[in-house]
């Protein structure tokens, strides 16, 4: 099992210019993909064990009509 850090993040809302917080914990890759200026909120880390052999079945992997 691999351990993955999930955090809550703060970022500046481009529409209003105000600082916002994520509702859910995300990995660094997920947060920075959505909000390039995101910063971790101290004390919000959640360490999860993830099975390395688990197949990713998210919609982006199995697109309808895809030959992959």
NORFENHU-V64603 format. One record per pair of residues at least 6 apart in sequence whose ideal C-beta (glycine too) atoms are under 6 Angstrom apart, sorted by sequence separation. I is the first residue (numbers start at 1). J is the second residue. If there is no record, write none. Layout:
BEGIN
i->[I | I]
j->[J | J]
END
This chain:
BEGIN
i->[32 | 12 | 13 | 31 | 10 | 11 | 10 | 9 | 8 | 8 | 7 | 6 | 6 | 25 | 9 | 11 | 12 | 11 | 11 | 9 | 10 | 10 | 7 | 8 | 8 | 7 | 7 | 5 | 6 | 5 | 3 | 4 | 3 | 4 | 1 | 2 | 2]
j->[38 | 19 | 20 | 38 | 19 | 20 | 21 | 22 | 22 | 25 | 25 | 25 | 27 | 46 | 31 | 35 | 37 | 37 | 38 | 38 | 39 | 41 | 40 | 41 | 44 | 44 | 45 | 45 | 46 | 47 | 47 | 48 | 49 | 50 | 49 | 50 | 52]
END
